[in-house]
Amino acid sequence: MKKISILIFSLLLFVTFSYAQSLDEIIEKHHEAMGAKKLESVKALVIEMNMMMMGMQATSKISVKRPNKVYSESQVMGQNIVQASNGESYWMTDPRTGKYMDMPEGQAKQLLQNTQFLDGALWNYKKKGNKVELLGKETIDGNVYHKLKVYQADLDMAVDFLIDANTYLIKFQRAQVSQGGITADVETDIASYKSIEGIMFPEKIKINVNGAQQMSMDMTKVELNPQLPDSMFEKPE
């Protein structure tokens, strides 16, 4: 009986170790596919995009600077909407008055996601305090994906990442998002990527909420290492 118990314990250790190796291998191949090591040398980034939201056209320009500064400016229906953070405080323009105001916590977390352009939740995830679990594989329209559940410590939320088993690029991200007492299932579908200086950036993105498409984004320009003064991230007086 004792020998059987030792054998079972040894098998469990082997399965657990193999499972962890498989997860590490998937993440490593994903980093290679994305050009993540090259992205480490990028200290600042500007991305411009065209958007379509529920039939409305909009443009957006997102400026990000390490470690966690972000300035997002969007033009929607003639309105100029700014959301920004200096890494410690979060602020925005009031859509009703145009004046500057502190950003609600829920919107601050969404803005924080924009800093992921400079790393991604999987890069050095252990140092960031993120936890990653391999859930297995999922097949969609004949394509096989590795499914990872990522708990992002800074956002206090879990996101499912579906990584293409052939390209090792992220195809889908899924999460339950709650704001203002309303919870919704949000899926990000990355339709295509573009390589810029050996780094892969999402080029065309669709966002579905509760199964219905709510937004599409087309990247029009990416600028690596622009000069971004710290003052642009500070809330104006």
Secondary structure, DSSP 8 states (H G I E B T S, - for coil): -HHHHHHHHHHHHHHHHHHHHHHHHHHHHHHHHHTHHHHTT--EEEEEEEEEETTEEEEEEEEEETTTEEEEEEEETTEEEEEEE-SS-EEEE-TTT--EEE--HHHHHHHHGGGGGGS-TTTTTTTTT-EEEEEEEEEETTEEEEEEEEEETTTTEEEEEEEETTT--EEEEEEEEEETTEEEEEEEEEEEEEEETTEEEEEEEEEEETTEEEEEEEEEEEEES----GGGGS---
